Amino acid sequence: MVTVTSSLNRVLGTLHPIRLLSVALVAFAVSAIPPAIAQTASAEKTEQAASQSNDQAWQAFLPSARKVGEGQFRRWGFLVYDATLWSATDQYRPNQPFALSLTYARSISRDQIVDASIDQMAELGIKVDQHPEWRKNLQNVFVDVTEGDSLTGVYTPGQGAVFYAGDRLTGQVDESLAKAFFAIWLDPNTTAPDLRLSLLGQSK
């Protein structure tokens, strides 16, 4: 079985060729477009390819990611973040790879994110006190965020999860912590049931 660590090394070594391939595909597509609109189309496609390679670098761990659902988390009426759930099949299955992206609407420190994560896992009945290392592990993969920043976790069953801050790979956590962390949003007993339904693409 390929480990997450080996996957990290493989991905980091192939990101540059992926960018080159994206540019090549854009050039090929534009060659078939009438000259009158080729210049505009080329600029738009090149910009889109660059944006995808930068803003969705996590897709290297979840190829052909499809949006399952999206929703908002609010506290006392104020928007905290927009959440989006992705999978390879446009449906969420806990035993298959998926990704969860959070795009923040306000500035929040890394410690606040970690504290809230630990508290929410405890709310679900997860025995976080038996895993004192979890706090440090989460501190290693999270960063301070400001308005517009995104954090994304990509879960691979049996291996754990990798995390990105924007397009930057920040680290990984093991299987037990990964399952407990994503349960905050995806467990049926989540404290945000409406958001869970939205992420799963289901009606309230």
JOLIN-V397042 format. One line per field, one symbol per residue. ss: DSSP state (H for helix, E for strand, L for the rest). phi: phi as a letter, one per 40 degrees, with the letter a starting at -180 (. if undefined). A space follows every 10 residues. Layout:
BEGIN
ss = ???
phi = ???
END
This chain:
BEGIN
ss = LLLHHHHHHH HHHHHHHHHH HHHHHHHHHH HLLLHHHHHH HHHHHHHHHH HHHHHLHHHH LLLLLEEEEE EEEEELLEEE EEEEEEELLL LLLLLLLEEE EEEELLLELH HHHHHHHHHH HHHLLLLHHH LLHHHHHHHH HLLLELLLLE EEEEEELLLE EEEEELLEEE EEELHHHHHH HHHHHHLLLL LLHHHHHHHL LLLL
phi = .ccccccccc cccbccdccc cccccccccc cccddcbccc cccccccccc cccccbcccc cadfcbccaa abbbbfgccc acbbbbacbg bcbccbcabb bbbcbacacd cccccccccc ccccgccccc bccccccccc bbbcbbdgcb bbbbcbdgbh abbbbgbbcb iabcdccdcc cccdbbcdcd cbcccdcccc gbcc
END
